[in-house]
Amino acid sequence: MIVGKNTIVKKAISLRVDEPEKDDPDYDERKRLWSAIPQLENLTNLCKGKVGLIFSDTPIFELRPLIESNKVPTPARVGAVSPMDVIIPPGPTGMDPS
């Protein structure tokens, strides 16, 4: 699984899509391993927000339950907007008013 900031993910994709140039420091290694895969360029348009790319030989119907079973809840951050309505019933909450 590859998870990184969008600029790093886009750079990694461009290194794979663009043919190596002779003045690149790692030209010999990249030239030996490089082959054209122009379809990867489409991934750069999808790198918006929080993105995690998963490359696997395992079929998605086997991989998805494994990934979803490893989800962990995280606490809300200050200033975050909830994706759904949150209703707190009246009464003591155990929190101070501030």
Secondary structure, DSSP 8 states (H G I E B T S, - for coil): -EE--HHHHHHHHHHHHS---TTSTTHHHHHHH----GGGHHHHHH--SS-EE---SS-HHHHHHHHHHT-------TT---SS-----SS--SS---
